Amino acid sequence: MAYETITAAKDGAAFIITFNRPKRRNAISTVVMDEMMDAAAVAEADADVRGIIITGGTEYFSAGADLNDAQALSSPAETLAYLNRWHRLCRTFEDHPLAVIAAIEGFCMTGGCEFALACDMRVGAKGSSYAITSARIGTVAGAGGTQRLPRIVGPSKALEIMLAAEPIEAEEAHRIGLINTLVEKGGALDAAKAMVKLYESRAPLSHAFIKRTVYKGMQMDLNSALDYESFIVSTIYETADRREGIGAFLEKRTAKFQGK
């Protein structure tokens, strides 16, 4: 898989996508977006892959959107098309049937942070930092930050972060739930790999349906979400993996899931 702005490779059951624009501090351009969406499709097509890890390497995750792209926008229509591209990128990974983990070292800023918020989980190393700095340059976060951040850390904390437009350190990000797991510096990728290793023993259809039920249910009132959950559960109960999983539990053996 040869790409211009990212690298993509399997490591066991993990499909690792790495931002690869060191001269631009991994700024996310439209080319990056297209290549990442392509890599997501490659991962989905491989039955042996059980999780996607997004990383920027050992020094930084991403400086955010490539401002050269943003500066070139000359009309509301162009701006809307650009923002829709960002939303397609984030939804590609948010809606992906595989678990998606951001493994973060160093800074994770604005568009990079907004993308990380669209990942299912975030592993942050000590020394990493997080910010949405739109208020510094006279804009508003446009890649989902105004919506995903308050859903993760709460409205007041999200406003505090976005209005100040100042970085917060890894320990504070972990305390408020912006990152799920805090690890030693240099350990984010290994921690994410360990998570995927665990997922190898879990049912892939369960993961896909769990993601769908959580994200869709969050947009509904509670009663509607519970009805939707019941529908999903009744559907998955008809699968071969459900029969294998319960059978293996009753027979005290390791389940062999096939994603069917």
C-alpha positions in Angstrom: 0.0 0.0 0.0 1.9 3.0 -1.3 0.6 6.4 -0.2 2.0 9.9 -0.5 1.1 11.4 2.9 0.5 8.4 5.2 1.8 4.9 5.7 -0.4 1.9 6.2 0.6 -1.6 7.3 -0.7 -4.6 9.2 0.9 -5.6 12.5 -0.8 -8.8 13.5 -4.5 -8.0 13.8 -3.8 -4.3 13.9 -4.0 -2.1 10.8 -1.7 0.9 11.6 -2.2 4.2 9.7 0.6 6.7 10.3 0.5 10.3 9.3 3.7 10.9 7.3 4.1 14.6 6.6 7.0 15.5 9.0 7.8 18.7 7.2 4.2 19.9 7.8 4.0 18.4 11.3 1.4 16.0 10.0 -1.0 18.7 9.0 -4.1 17.1 7.5 -4.6 18.1 3.8 -7.3 17.0 1.4 -4.8 14.4 0.0 -4.3 13.1 3.5 -8.1 12.8 3.9 -8.4 10.9 0.7 -5.6 8.5 1.5 -6.9 7.8 5.0 -10.3 7.0 3.7 -8.8 4.6 1.1 -6.7 2.9 3.9 -9.9 2.5 6.0 -11.5 0.6 3.1 -8.5 -1.6 2.8 -8.6 -2.4 6.5 -12.4 -3.2 6.3 -11.8 -5.6 3.4 -9.3 -7.7 5.4 -11.0 -10.3 7.6 -7.9 -10.7 9.7 -7.8 -7.1 10.8 -9.5 -6.5 14.2 -8.7 -2.9 14.9 -7.3 0.3 13.3 -4.7 2.4 15.0 -4.0 6.0 13.9 -0.7 7.5 14.9 1.5 10.4 14.0 4.7 8.8 15.1 6.8 9.4 18.2 7.1 13.2 18.1 3.6 14.5 17.4 0.2 13.4 16.3 -1.0 16.3 14.0 -0.7 20.0 14.0 -4.3 20.2 12.6 -5.7 21.1 9.2 -3.4 22.2 6.4 -4.0 25.9 6.4 -2.8 26.1 2.8 -6.0 24.3 1.9 -8.1 26.6 4.1 -6.5 29.8 2.8 -7.2 28.8 -0.8 -11.0 28.7 -0.1 -12.6 31.6 -2.0 -16.4 31.2 -1.7 -19.0 29.8 0.7 -19.6 26.9 -1.6 -15.9 26.0 -1.6 -15.8 26.2 2.2 -18.8 24.0 2.6 -17.3 21.4 0.2 -14.1 21.5 2.2 -15.9 21.0 5.5 -18.0 18.2 4.1 -14.8 16.5 3.2 -13.6 16.7 6.8 -17.0 15.3 7.9 -16.6 12.4 5.5 -13.2 11.7 6.9 -14.4 11.6 10.5 -17.5 9.6 9.7 -15.5 7.1 7.8 -13.7 6.1 11.0 -16.5 6.8 13.4 -18.9 4.5 11.3 -16.2 1.9 10.6 -17.1 -1.6 11.8 -13.7 -2.0 13.4 -12.5 -0.4 16.6 -10.5 2.7 15.8 -7.8 3.8 18.3 -5.8 7.1 18.2 -2.3 6.5 19.6 -1.1 10.0 20.5 2.4 11.2 21.2 3.3 14.9 21.3 0.8 17.6 20.3 -2.7 16.9 18.9 -4.0 20.2 17.7 -7.3 21.6 16.3 -8.1 19.5 13.2 -5.9 16.8 14.4 -7.7 16.8 17.8 -11.1 17.0 16.1 -10.1 13.9 14.1 -8.9 12.1 17.2 -12.3 12.8 18.8 -13.9 10.9 15.9 -11.9 7.8 16.8 -13.5 5.3 19.2 -10.8 5.6 21.8 -7.7 7.7 22.4 -4.5 6.5 24.1 -2.3 9.5 25.1 1.3 9.4 26.2 2.6 11.6 29.0 4.0 14.8 27.4 1.2 14.9 24.8 -1.0 17.9 24.6 -4.4 18.8 23.2 -6.1 21.9 21.9 -8.7 23.3 19.6 -7.2 26.7 18.7 -9.8 28.1 16.3 -10.4 31.2 18.4 -6.8 32.2 17.9 -7.3 32.6 14.2 -10.8 33.9 14.0 -12.6 30.7 13.0 -14.8 28.0 14.6 -13.8 24.4 14.8 -15.4 22.9 11.6 -14.4 19.2 11.7 -16.8 18.2 14.4 -15.0 19.6 17.4 -17.9 21.8 18.6 -20.1 18.7 18.7 -17.9 15.7 19.6 -15.9 17.4 22.3 -18.9 18.4 24.5 -20.3 14.9 24.1 -17.1 13.5 25.5 -16.1 16.0 28.2 -19.3 17.9 28.8 -20.5 21.3 27.5 -18.8 23.5 30.1 -15.4 21.8 29.9 -15.6 21.8 26.1 -16.4 25.6 26.1 -13.5 26.2 28.5 -11.1 24.4 26.2 -12.3 26.1 22.9 -12.8 29.6 24.3 -9.3 29.6 25.8 -7.7 28.0 22.7 -4.8 26.9 24.9 -3.3 23.4 25.1 -4.1 21.1 27.9 -1.6 18.5 29.1 -2.1 14.7 29.0 -2.9 14.4 32.7 -5.7 16.9 32.5 -7.0 15.4 29.2 -7.1 12.0 30.9 -8.9 13.4 34.0 -11.7 14.9 32.0 -12.0 11.9 29.7 -10.7 13.4 26.5 -8.2 10.5 26.3 -9.2 7.1 27.6 -5.8 5.8 28.7 -2.6 7.6 29.8 0.7 5.8 29.3 4.3 6.6 29.6 6.0 8.7 26.9 6.7 6.6 23.9 4.1 3.9 24.9 1.0 5.0 23.1 1.4 2.7 20.0 2.3 -0.4 22.1 -0.7 0.2 24.4 -3.0 0.5 21.3 -1.6 -2.7 19.9 -2.3 -4.5 23.2 -5.9 -3.4 22.9 -6.3 -4.8 19.4 -4.6 -8.0 20.6 -7.4 -8.4 23.1 -10.0 -7.6 20.5 -8.8 -10.7 18.5 -10.6 -12.9 21.0 -13.9 -10.9 20.8 -16.7 -11.3 18.2 -16.2 -8.9 15.3 -19.9 -8.6 14.6 -20.4 -7.7 18.2 -17.9 -4.9 17.9 -19.5 -3.5 14.7 -23.0 -3.6 16.2 -21.9 -2.1 19.6 -20.4 0.8 17.8 -23.5 1.4 15.7 -25.8 1.1 18.7 -23.8 3.5 20.9 -23.4 6.2 18.2 -26.9 6.0 16.8 -28.4 5.8 20.3 -26.6 8.9 21.5 -28.7 10.9 18.9 -32.0 9.5 20.2 -34.2 10.0 23.3 -33.7 7.1 25.8 -36.9 5.2 24.9 -36.1 5.3 21.2 -32.5 4.2 21.9 -33.6 1.3 24.0 -36.0 0.2 21.2 -33.1 0.4 18.7 -30.9 -1.6 21.1 -33.5 -4.3 21.2 -33.7 -4.4 17.5 -29.9 -4.7 17.2 -29.8 -7.5 19.8 -32.6 -9.5 18.1 -30.7 -9.2 14.9 -27.3 -10.4 16.2 -29.0 -13.3 18.0 -29.5 -14.8 14.6 -25.8 -15.0 13.8 -23.5 -17.9 13.8 -21.1 -16.0 16.0 -23.7 -15.7 18.7 -24.4 -19.4 18.6 -20.6 -20.1 18.7 -20.0 -17.7 21.5 -22.7 -19.0 23.9 -21.9 -22.6 22.9 -18.3 -22.1 23.7 -19.1 -20.5 27.1 -21.4 -23.4 28.1 -18.8 -25.9 26.9 -16.0 -24.1 28.7 -13.9 -23.7 25.6 -12.4 -20.8 23.6 -14.9 -19.4 21.0 -13.8 -19.3 17.3 -15.6 -16.4 15.8 -15.9 -16.0 12.0 -17.7 -12.7 11.7 -20.8 -14.4 10.4 
